[in-house]
Amino acid sequence: MKRIMAAGGPAESPDGKPAKQKEQQQQARTEERERQWRRVIDGYRAVVSEMKRVTWPSRDEWVSATLITVALVVTVAIWTSVVSGVISFLFKIPQ
């Protein structure tokens, strides 16, 4: 149902809010979207700036770090298996 207003009264939108208040809300939403977009852009620029400062390891450093990691994983796996076997033997737990 449309609301009919007398001449000179405050203009209202179909949802019953004054037009000026609706404009202010719309403007506030637009400003909030712009602030969020600026934050995203600023965050992206900060990431790019930090990535330019990073000192990346050389290929030899990558290979040696990878080999150390793999060796440690294998060592821990063997150690865990040995300890599990010893505990199973001591408490006579069937495997």
Protein Blocks (a to p, Z undefined) as FASTA:
>chain_A
ZZdddehiacddfkopafklmmmmmmmmmmmmmmmmmmmmmmmmmmmmmmmmpccddfkl
mmmmmmmmmmmmmmmmmmmmmmmmmmmmmnopaZZ
